[in-house]
Amino acid sequence: MTELSAERLQKVIANAGVASRRHAEELIATGHVMVNGEVVTTMGVKVTPKDEIQVDGVPLNKEKKRYFLFYKPRGVITAVTDDKKRAVVTDYFADVREHVYPVGRLDYDTSGLLIMTNDGEFANMLMHPSFKVDKKYVAKVQGIPTRAQMMPLRDGLVVDHKKLAPARFNIMSSDKDKQTAIVSLTIHQGINHQVKKMFQTLGFPVMKLSRTEYGPLNLEGLVSGEHRPLRQAELTALRDMAAAASPEATAARRKKPVSREGWAQAKRKRETARKK
């Protein structure tokens, strides 16, 4: 086996679907990984296919691929470890032998829907920038917004000097005595603290926040802290959505020839728009 075939240990662990690259580094640093029977805690170690790698005593590539929908509680870190000894999402998966980890993240004080898996390829697919799945959040905000005050969301707010994609909203209820409101917001981007920043920009700070939907997934039947396996139909739907959003699929659609009827319809739409 040549040196060219050697790869960094954390990359090999991530590619095997045991953890993300960053989480793999955490596992190595905290003594969870063995190579050829010896614990390795140093970053940058290179291994080859001949090396025997174990994570918590489980040989690499021996884990069954697992996929879970998790109702993350508030006050829990979206990570596999925490140096401050705070609760992390993996604490709720003690009944699962495989090394599952979160796909994306929710803030410490945000509850709601989170996908957990040990399938690195699946996780990377869902986190790819081209995968613009709708994510629905429900927020309790300070103040009572009017529909007119929320309309800028539909055009795309400018947050941190960057214009965001249009979002959908619904003012669900309000409490005049407490001067609070419950508002749902549907977005497909994943910018850090995006929902909180959007409401803050409009002048309605978020008091509580929960993610209730992710593409075809919702929290029906679960209470905070519970998880369930993803159904095959849900996995298929997510994979189909990711495939349709992939750069390859987008490029193929752009190259697809347009029929004469299609050109005529597009021309009529442009003419109608100009008259308006």
C-alpha positions as CSV (number, residue, x, y, z in Angstrom):
1,M,0.0,0.0,0.0
2,T,1.6,3.3,-1.0
3,E,1.6,6.6,0.8
4,L,-0.7,8.0,-1.8
5,S,-3.5,5.8,-0.5
6,A,-3.2,7.1,3.0
7,E,-5.8,9.6,4.3
8,R,-6.3,11.6,7.5
9,L,-8.0,9.6,10.2
10,Q,-10.8,12.1,10.8
11,K,-11.6,12.1,7.1
12,V,-11.8,8.3,7.0
13,I,-14.2,8.3,10.0
14,A,-16.4,11.0,8.4
15,N,-16.5,9.2,5.0
16,A,-17.6,6.0,6.8
17,G,-20.6,7.9,8.1
18,V,-19.7,7.6,11.8
19,A,-19.6,11.4,12.4
20,S,-19.1,14.7,10.6
21,R,-15.5,15.7,10.1
22,R,-15.6,18.1,13.0
23,H,-17.3,15.5,15.3
24,A,-14.7,13.0,14.2
25,E,-12.0,15.3,15.4
26,E,-13.8,15.5,18.7
27,L,-14.0,11.7,19.0
28,I,-10.3,11.4,18.3
29,A,-9.3,14.2,20.7
30,T,-11.4,12.6,23.5
31,G,-9.9,9.1,23.1
32,H,-12.8,7.3,21.5
33,V,-10.8,6.1,18.5
34,M,-8.3,3.2,18.2
35,V,-6.1,2.4,15.3
36,N,-4.6,-1.1,15.2
37,G,-5.5,-1.6,18.9
38,E,-4.0,1.6,20.1
39,V,-5.9,4.8,21.2
40,V,-5.1,7.7,18.9
41,T,-5.7,11.3,20.2
42,T,-3.5,13.2,17.7
43,M,-4.9,15.1,14.8
44,G,-3.4,14.5,11.4
45,V,-2.7,10.8,11.7
46,K,-2.9,9.1,8.4
47,V,-4.3,5.6,7.8
48,T,-4.7,3.2,4.9
49,P,-7.4,0.6,4.1
50,K,-5.2,-2.0,5.8
51,D,-5.4,-0.3,9.2
52,E,-8.0,-1.5,11.7
53,I,-10.0,1.5,13.0
54,Q,-12.5,1.3,15.9
55,V,-14.7,4.0,17.4
56,D,-15.8,3.1,20.9
57,G,-14.9,-0.5,20.2
58,V,-17.0,-0.8,17.0
59,P,-15.0,-1.5,13.8
60,L,-15.4,1.1,11.1
61,N,-17.8,0.4,8.3
62,K,-19.6,-2.2,10.5
63,E,-22.4,0.1,11.6
64,K,-25.8,-0.2,10.1
65,K,-27.0,3.1,8.6
66,R,-29.6,4.8,10.9
67,Y,-31.8,7.8,10.4
68,F,-33.9,9.5,13.1
69,L,-36.3,12.3,13.5
70,F,-35.6,14.0,16.9
71,Y,-37.6,16.5,18.8
72,K,-34.8,18.6,20.3
73,P,-35.6,20.2,23.7
74,R,-34.6,23.8,24.6
75,G,-31.4,24.0,26.6
76,V,-29.6,21.3,24.7
77,I,-26.5,21.7,22.6
78,T,-26.6,20.4,19.0
79,A,-23.3,18.5,19.2
80,V,-22.0,15.1,20.3
81,T,-19.8,16.5,23.1
82,D,-19.6,19.7,25.1
83,D,-16.5,20.8,27.1
84,K,-18.8,22.6,29.6
85,K,-20.6,19.4,30.3
86,R,-23.9,20.7,29.1
87,A,-26.6,18.4,27.7
88,V,-26.0,17.4,24.1
89,V,-28.4,15.9,21.6
90,T,-26.6,12.5,21.6
91,D,-27.5,12.2,25.3
92,Y,-31.0,11.3,24.1
93,F,-29.8,8.4,22.0
94,A,-28.4,6.1,24.7
95,D,-30.6,3.4,23.3
96,V,-29.0,3.6,19.9
97,R,-25.7,1.6,19.5
98,E,-24.7,3.4,16.3
99,H,-22.8,6.7,16.5
100,V,-25.5,9.1,15.2
101,Y,-24.9,12.8,15.0
102,P,-27.0,15.9,14.0
103,V,-27.6,17.1,10.5
104,G,-27.2,20.9,10.7
105,R,-28.0,22.6,14.0
106,L,-30.5,24.3,16.2
107,D,-29.5,26.9,18.7
108,Y,-29.2,26.0,22.4
109,D,-32.4,27.8,23.2
110,T,-34.3,26.6,20.1
111,S,-36.4,23.5,20.2
112,G,-37.8,21.3,17.4
113,L,-37.2,19.1,14.5
114,L,-33.6,17.7,14.0
115,I,-32.4,14.9,11.8
116,M,-29.9,12.5,13.4
117,T,-27.9,9.9,11.3
118,N,-24.6,8.1,10.9
119,D,-24.8,8.3,7.1
120,G,-22.2,10.9,6.1
121,E,-23.2,10.9,2.5
122,F,-26.9,11.5,3.4
123,A,-25.9,14.3,5.9
124,N,-23.8,16.0,3.3
125,M,-26.5,15.8,0.7
126,L,-29.0,17.5,3.1
127,M,-26.5,20.3,4.0
128,H,-25.4,21.0,0.5
129,P,-26.1,24.7,-0.5
130,S,-28.2,23.5,-3.5
131,F,-30.7,21.6,-1.2
132,K,-33.2,24.4,-0.5
133,V,-35.8,22.5,1.5
134,D,-38.6,24.4,3.2
135,K,-38.1,24.7,7.0
136,K,-41.0,26.0,9.1
137,Y,-40.5,27.7,12.4
138,V,-43.0,28.9,15.0
139,A,-41.8,31.9,17.1
140,K,-43.2,33.8,20.1
141,V,-42.2,37.4,19.5
142,Q,-42.2,40.5,21.6
143,G,-44.8,42.9,20.2
144,I,-47.8,42.4,18.0
145,P,-46.9,42.7,14.3
146,T,-49.4,43.7,11.6
147,R,-49.5,42.0,8.3
148,A,-48.1,45.1,6.6
149,Q,-45.1,45.1,9.0
150,M,-44.4,41.5,8.1
151,M,-44.7,42.0,4.3
152,P,-40.9,42.8,3.8
153,L,-40.3,39.1,4.5
154,R,-42.0,38.2,1.2
155,D,-39.6,40.4,-0.7
156,G,-36.5,39.3,1.1
157,L,-35.0,41.1,4.0
158,V,-31.5,42.6,4.1
159,V,-29.8,41.1,7.2
160,D,-26.1,41.7,7.9
161,H,-25.7,43.4,4.6
162,K,-27.0,40.4,2.7
163,K,-30.4,40.1,1.0
164,L,-32.2,36.9,2.1
165,A,-34.5,34.8,-0.1
166,P,-38.3,35.5,0.2
167,A,-40.0,33.9,3.2
168,R,-43.6,33.0,4.0
169,F,-45.3,34.0,7.2
170,N,-48.5,33.6,9.2
171,I,-49.6,35.6,12.2
172,M,-51.2,32.8,14.2
173,S,-52.3,34.6,17.4
174,S,-51.6,37.5,19.6
175,D,-51.9,38.5,23.3
176,K,-52.8,42.2,23.7
177,D,-52.3,42.1,27.5
178,K,-48.8,40.6,27.3
179,Q,-48.0,42.3,24.0
180,T,-46.7,39.1,22.4
181,A,-47.6,37.2,19.2
182,I,-47.1,33.7,17.7
183,V,-45.9,33.8,14.2
184,S,-44.9,31.0,11.8
185,L,-42.1,31.6,9.3
186,T,-41.1,29.3,6.4
187,I,-37.6,29.7,4.9
188,H,-35.3,27.5,2.9
189,Q,-31.9,29.0,3.7
190,G,-29.7,28.0,6.7
191,I,-27.8,31.2,7.7
192,N,-26.7,31.2,11.4
193,H,-29.4,32.6,13.7
194,Q,-31.4,33.6,10.6
195,V,-34.9,33.5,12.0
196,K,-34.0,35.5,15.1
197,K,-32.2,38.1,13.0
198,M,-35.2,38.4,10.6
199,F,-37.6,39.1,13.4
200,Q,-35.1,41.4,15.1
201,T,-34.7,43.4,11.9
202,L,-38.5,43.9,11.8
203,G,-38.5,45.1,15.4
204,F,-40.0,42.0,17.0
205,P,-37.4,40.1,19.1
206,V,-37.9,36.4,19.4
207,M,-38.7,35.1,22.9
208,K,-39.2,31.4,22.0
209,L,-38.5,29.5,18.8
210,S,-39.2,26.0,17.5
211,R,-38.6,24.3,14.2
212,T,-41.8,22.4,13.4
213,E,-41.3,21.2,9.8
214,Y,-38.4,20.2,7.6
215,G,-39.4,19.4,4.0
216,P,-41.9,16.5,4.3
217,L,-41.1,15.9,8.0
218,N,-43.0,17.2,11.0
219,L,-43.1,16.5,14.8
220,E,-46.5,14.8,14.9
221,G,-46.6,12.1,17.5
222,L,-43.5,13.2,19.3
223,V,-42.9,15.1,22.5
224,S,-39.8,17.1,23.4
225,G,-36.8,14.7,23.9
226,E,-38.3,11.8,21.9
227,H,-37.1,10.4,18.6
228,R,-38.3,7.9,16.0
229,P,-36.7,6.3,12.9
230,L,-37.3,8.0,9.7
231,R,-39.8,6.1,7.5
232,Q,-38.6,4.7,4.1
233,A,-41.1,7.0,2.3
234,E,-39.6,10.0,4.2
235,L,-36.0,9.0,3.3
236,T,-37.0,8.6,-0.4
237,A,-38.7,12.0,-0.5
238,L,-35.7,13.7,1.0
239,R,-33.3,12.0,-1.5
240,D,-35.6,12.8,-4.4
241,M,-35.8,16.4,-3.4
242,A,-32.0,16.6,-3.1
243,A,-31.5,14.9,-6.4
244,A,-33.9,17.4,-8.1
245,A,-32.0,20.3,-6.5
246,S,-28.5,19.1,-7.4
247,P,-26.3,21.1,-9.7
248,E,-26.3,18.3,-12.2
249,A,-30.1,18.3,-12.3
250,T,-30.3,22.1,-12.6
251,A,-27.8,22.0,-15.5
252,A,-29.8,19.3,-17.2
253,R,-33.0,21.4,-17.0
254,R,-31.2,24.4,-18.4
255,K,-30.0,22.4,-21.4
256,K,-33.5,20.9,-22.1
257,P,-34.8,22.2,-25.4
258,V,-38.0,24.3,-25.1
259,S,-40.9,23.5,-27.4
260,R,-42.5,26.1,-29.8
261,E,-45.5,26.2,-27.5
262,G,-43.2,26.8,-24.5
263,W,-41.6,29.8,-26.2
264,A,-45.0,31.2,-27.1
265,Q,-46.3,30.8,-23.6
266,A,-43.2,32.5,-22.1
267,K,-43.6,35.4,-24.6
268,R,-47.3,35.9,-23.6
269,K,-46.3,36.0,-20.0
270,R,-43.6,38.7,-20.7
271,E,-46.1,40.8,-22.7
272,T,-48.7,40.5,-19.9
273,A,-46.2,41.5,-17.3
274,R,-45.1,44.6,-19.3
275,K,-48.7,45.8,-19.7
276,K,-49.1,45.6,-15.9
